[in-house]
Amino acid sequence: MYTIMIIEDDPKIAGLLKSHIERYGDRAVLVEDFEQVTEQFKHLQPHVVLLDINLPSYDGFYWCRQIRTISTCPILFISARSGKMDQVMALENGADDYITKPFEHEIVMAKIRSQLRRVYGDYAARDEERKVELNGLVVYLERLEIELGDQKVQLTKKETILLETLMRRSPKLVSRETILEKLWDDSFVDDNTLSVNITRVRKRLAELGITDALETVRGSGYRLINNWKAAPSL
């Protein structure tokens, strides 16, 4: 049995989601205190989160960011806001998928089951923790963390994917198209959104003392140059 946390302030929609999830044999828990979402998440430790955007006090984007600081569990937005930028914002803040209202319950369940298989079931990574390493620089893909020697910096999901892509191909050029496909699939994203993520990755590297390693090749893409010293092994 899996636990699904539902953060939805419309009691009718929340109730219908809960009923449908439990019909599939899983446990569904409704959030009632919308000012203590993170605390409830820590206590519940759900396998999947269903999250609305329009909520009392703080919106869903805020709570998604808070959850991402402590967990990599799948987060699915369910919202009546169908604009492309709303979907981009959700993914930018750490969501794994976005479902627009009104929705078919079968589609919601299919997406939940897909995430459960990916993270906990048939398609889940086994045994060793997944990581990418380049000259002592290590990105831990599950825990969203980058490490150099005894220094560690927390990453967002997008920063992790971006660094993984650059490190795997270093020192080769990675085209803008390749990066956009890795980070956002077929979603519409403007140039500024990608530039913002590149800037964030540069800041994360700088926190480890790595500067001028992420190069911009105007009109083509980006390249990660291995210009840092590997920390001595203990």
Secondary structure by P-SEA (a helix, b strand, c coil): cbbbbbbcccaaaaaaaaaaaaaacbbbbbbcccccaaaaaaaacccbbbbbcccccccaaaaaaaaaaccccbbbbbcccccaaaaaaaaaacccccccccccaaaaaaaaaaaaaaccccccccccccccccccbbbbccccccccccbbbbbcaaaaaaaaaaaaaccccccaaaaaaaccccccccaaaaaaaaaaaaaaaaaaccccccccccccbbbbbccccccccc
